[in-house]
């Protein structure tokens, strides 16, 4: 009988982009895609790891894009925050259908849909084995959901920030344009900054670097990868403190 995998971390924060929820349909939420993601999140939570999630809203509304078209940036960002709450509530429903209790906490009060974001309450939910989904970003315009993920990860005492993407890690150059691009197995914060690797937006990256919060960037489209990363397998690219060094896969 094969032993169940054991998580390498006690508490983690998973950052999901809104685009991850739309599958191949180009807009909105794909029912099949959100069921698949929710199933992976639920199976990971069942390992005993305390799992929090920050979800973006780019599948519904992108504040920065709309502001470039003439919309007031603050207004556009607030609409984008509302989009993240739509995704959070949809993800909550799908995860609970997969058998795991969840809570949605919103940085913008909307009591009919979600709890207000309260740090100590969020941590208590995690201790009880509930998946906590953070919506509405930081609650402030001009900050991305990447920054919200970094902020929430540090507030709840997460040991690592997992960034789920559609690529299998961080490369030294764009692999879509350069055949000789090499993937890092591990890269330091300083090297990532010097090479402008674009792991996250600058504010989020600075928060993680200054507070020495490691990150792991990985491909979430490959089934089982969320669980593999949580169990400490060598998946994607880890972003680490300078004294741990950089190396290619």
Secondary structure as a PSIPRED ss2 file (coil, helix, strand):
# PSIPRED VFORMAT (PSIPRED V4.0)

   1 X C   1.000  0.000  0.000
   2 X C   1.000  0.000  0.000
   3 X C   1.000  0.000  0.000
   4 X C   1.000  0.000  0.000
   5 X C   1.000  0.000  0.000
   6 X C   1.000  0.000  0.000
   7 X C   1.000  0.000  0.000
   8 X C   1.000  0.000  0.000
   9 X C   1.000  0.000  0.000
  10 X C   1.000  0.000  0.000
  11 X E   0.000  0.000  1.000
  12 X E   0.000  0.000  1.000
  13 X E   0.000  0.000  1.000
  14 X E   0.000  0.000  1.000
  15 X E   0.000  0.000  1.000
  16 X E   0.000  0.000  1.000
  17 X C   1.000  0.000  0.000
  18 X H   0.000  1.000  0.000
  19 X H   0.000  1.000  0.000
  20 X H   0.000  1.000  0.000
  21 X H   0.000  1.000  0.000
  22 X C   1.000  0.000  0.000
  23 X C   1.000  0.000  0.000
  24 X C   1.000  0.000  0.000
  25 X C   1.000  0.000  0.000
  26 X C   1.000  0.000  0.000
  27 X C   1.000  0.000  0.000
  28 X C   1.000  0.000  0.000
  29 X C   1.000  0.000  0.000
  30 X C   1.000  0.000  0.000
  31 X H   0.000  1.000  0.000
  32 X H   0.000  1.000  0.000
  33 X H   0.000  1.000  0.000
  34 X H   0.000  1.000  0.000
  35 X H   0.000  1.000  0.000
  36 X H   0.000  1.000  0.000
  37 X H   0.000  1.000  0.000
  38 X H   0.000  1.000  0.000
  39 X H   0.000  1.000  0.000
  40 X H   0.000  1.000  0.000
  41 X H   0.000  1.000  0.000
  42 X H   0.000  1.000  0.000
  43 X H   0.000  1.000  0.000
  44 X H   0.000  1.000  0.000
  45 X H   0.000  1.000  0.000
  46 X C   1.000  0.000  0.000
  47 X C   1.000  0.000  0.000
  48 X C   1.000  0.000  0.000
  49 X C   1.000  0.000  0.000
  50 X E   0.000  0.000  1.000
  51 X E   0.000  0.000  1.000
  52 X E   0.000  0.000  1.000
  53 X E   0.000  0.000  1.000
  54 X E   0.000  0.000  1.000
  55 X E   0.000  0.000  1.000
  56 X C   1.000  0.000  0.000
  57 X C   1.000  0.000  0.000
  58 X C   1.000  0.000  0.000
  59 X C   1.000  0.000  0.000
  60 X C   1.000  0.000  0.000
  61 X C   1.000  0.000  0.000
  62 X C   1.000  0.000  0.000
  63 X H   0.000  1.000  0.000
  64 X H   0.000  1.000  0.000
  65 X H   0.000  1.000  0.000
  66 X H   0.000  1.000  0.000
  67 X H   0.000  1.000  0.000
  68 X H   0.000  1.000  0.000
  69 X C   1.000  0.000  0.000
  70 X C   1.000  0.000  0.000
  71 X C   1.000  0.000  0.000
  72 X C   1.000  0.000  0.000
  73 X H   0.000  1.000  0.000
  74 X H   0.000  1.000  0.000
  75 X H   0.000  1.000  0.000
  76 X H   0.000  1.000  0.000
  77 X H   0.000  1.000  0.000
  78 X H   0.000  1.000  0.000
  79 X H   0.000  1.000  0.000
  80 X H   0.000  1.000  0.000
  81 X H   0.000  1.000  0.000
  82 X H   0.000  1.000  0.000
  83 X H   0.000  1.000  0.000
  84 X H   0.000  1.000  0.000
  85 X H   0.000  1.000  0.000
  86 X H   0.000  1.000  0.000
  87 X H   0.000  1.000  0.000
  88 X H   0.000  1.000  0.000
  89 X H   0.000  1.000  0.000
  90 X H   0.000  1.000  0.000
  91 X H   0.000  1.000  0.000
  92 X H   0.000  1.000  0.000
  93 X H   0.000  1.000  0.000
  94 X H   0.000  1.000  0.000
  95 X H   0.000  1.000  0.000
  96 X H   0.000  1.000  0.000
  97 X H   0.000  1.000  0.000
  98 X C   1.000  0.000  0.000
  99 X C   1.000  0.000  0.000
 100 X C   1.000  0.000  0.000
 101 X C   1.000  0.000  0.000
 102 X E   0.000  0.000  1.000
 103 X E   0.000  0.000  1.000
 104 X E   0.000  0.000  1.000
 105 X E   0.000  0.000  1.000
 106 X E   0.000  0.000  1.000
 107 X C   1.000  0.000  0.000
 108 X C   1.000  0.000  0.000
 109 X C   1.000  0.000  0.000
 110 X C   1.000  0.000  0.000
 111 X C   1.000  0.000  0.000
 112 X C   1.000  0.000  0.000
 113 X C   1.000  0.000  0.000
 114 X C   1.000  0.000  0.000
 115 X E   0.000  0.000  1.000
 116 X E   0.000  0.000  1.000
 117 X C   1.000  0.000  0.000
 118 X C   1.000  0.000  0.000
 119 X H   0.000  1.000  0.000
 120 X H   0.000  1.000  0.000
 121 X H   0.000  1.000  0.000
 122 X H   0.000  1.000  0.000
 123 X H   0.000  1.000  0.000
 124 X H   0.000  1.000  0.000
 125 X H   0.000  1.000  0.000
 126 X H   0.000  1.000  0.000
 127 X H   0.000  1.000  0.000
 128 X C   1.000  0.000  0.000
 129 X C   1.000  0.000  0.000
 130 X C   1.000  0.000  0.000
 131 X E   0.000  0.000  1.000
 132 X E   0.000  0.000  1.000
 133 X E   0.000  0.000  1.000
 134 X E   0.000  0.000  1.000
 135 X E   0.000  0.000  1.000
 136 X C   1.000  0.000  0.000
 137 X C   1.000  0.000  0.000
 138 X C   1.000  0.000  0.000
 139 X C   1.000  0.000  0.000
 140 X C   1.000  0.000  0.000
 141 X C   1.000  0.000  0.000
 142 X C   1.000  0.000  0.000
 143 X C   1.000  0.000  0.000
 144 X C   1.000  0.000  0.000
 145 X H   0.000  1.000  0.000
 146 X H   0.000  1.000  0.000
 147 X H   0.000  1.000  0.000
 148 X H   0.000  1.000  0.000
 149 X H   0.000  1.000  0.000
 150 X H   0.000  1.000  0.000
 151 X H   0.000  1.000  0.000
 152 X H   0.000  1.000  0.000
 153 X H   0.000  1.000  0.000
 154 X H   0.000  1.000  0.000
 155 X H   0.000  1.000  0.000
 156 X C   1.000  0.000  0.000
 157 X C   1.000  0.000  0.000
 158 X C   1.000  0.000  0.000
 159 X C   1.000  0.000  0.000
 160 X E   0.000  0.000  1.000
 161 X E   0.000  0.000  1.000
 162 X E   0.000  0.000  1.000
 163 X E   0.000  0.000  1.000
 164 X E   0.000  0.000  1.000
 165 X E   0.000  0.000  1.000
 166 X C   1.000  0.000  0.000
 167 X C   1.000  0.000  0.000
 168 X C   1.000  0.000  0.000
 169 X C   1.000  0.000  0.000
 170 X C   1.000  0.000  0.000
 171 X E   0.000  0.000  1.000
 172 X C   1.000  0.000  0.000
 173 X C   1.000  0.000  0.000
 174 X C   1.000  0.000  0.000
 175 X C   1.000  0.000  0.000
 176 X C   1.000  0.000  0.000
 177 X C   1.000  0.000  0.000
 178 X C   1.000  0.000  0.000
 179 X C   1.000  0.000  0.000
 180 X C   1.000  0.000  0.000
 181 X C   1.000  0.000  0.000
 182 X C   1.000  0.000  0.000
 183 X E   0.000  0.000  1.000
 184 X E   0.000  0.000  1.000
 185 X E   0.000  0.000  1.000
 186 X E   0.000  0.000  1.000
 187 X E   0.000  0.000  1.000
 188 X E   0.000  0.000  1.000
 189 X H   0.000  1.000  0.000
 190 X H   0.000  1.000  0.000
 191 X H   0.000  1.000  0.000
 192 X H   0.000  1.000  0.000
 193 X H   0.000  1.000  0.000
 194 X H   0.000  1.000  0.000
 195 X C   1.000  0.000  0.000
 196 X C   1.000  0.000  0.000
 197 X C   1.000  0.000  0.000
 198 X C   1.000  0.000  0.000
 199 X C   1.000  0.000  0.000
 200 X C   1.000  0.000  0.000
 201 X C   1.000  0.000  0.000
 202 X H   0.000  1.000  0.000
 203 X H   0.000  1.000  0.000
 204 X H   0.000  1.000  0.000
 205 X H   0.000  1.000  0.000
 206 X H   0.000  1.000  0.000
 207 X H   0.000  1.000  0.000
 208 X H   0.000  1.000  0.000
 209 X H   0.000  1.000  0.000
 210 X H   0.000  1.000  0.000
 211 X C   1.000  0.000  0.000
 212 X C   1.000  0.000  0.000
 213 X C   1.000  0.000  0.000
 214 X C   1.000  0.000  0.000
 215 X E   0.000  0.000  1.000
 216 X E   0.000  0.000  1.000
 217 X E   0.000  0.000  1.000
 218 X E   0.000  0.000  1.000
 219 X E   0.000  0.000  1.000
 220 X C   1.000  0.000  0.000
 221 X C   1.000  0.000  0.000
 222 X C   1.000  0.000  0.000
 223 X C   1.000  0.000  0.000
 224 X C   1.000  0.000  0.000
 225 X H   0.000  1.000  0.000
 226 X H   0.000  1.000  0.000
 227 X H   0.000  1.000  0.000
 228 X H   0.000  1.000  0.000
 229 X H   0.000  1.000  0.000
 230 X H   0.000  1.000  0.000
 231 X C   1.000  0.000  0.000
 232 X C   1.000  0.000  0.000
 233 X C   1.000  0.000  0.000
 234 X C   1.000  0.000  0.000
 235 X C   1.000  0.000  0.000
 236 X C   1.000  0.000  0.000
 237 X E   0.000  0.000  1.000
 238 X E   0.000  0.000  1.000
 239 X E   0.000  0.000  1.000
 240 X E   0.000  0.000  1.000
 241 X C   1.000  0.000  0.000
 242 X H   0.000  1.000  0.000
 243 X H   0.000  1.000  0.000
 244 X H   0.000  1.000  0.000
 245 X C   1.000  0.000  0.000
 246 X C   1.000  0.000  0.000
 247 X E   0.000  0.000  1.000
 248 X E   0.000  0.000  1.000
 249 X C   1.000  0.000  0.000
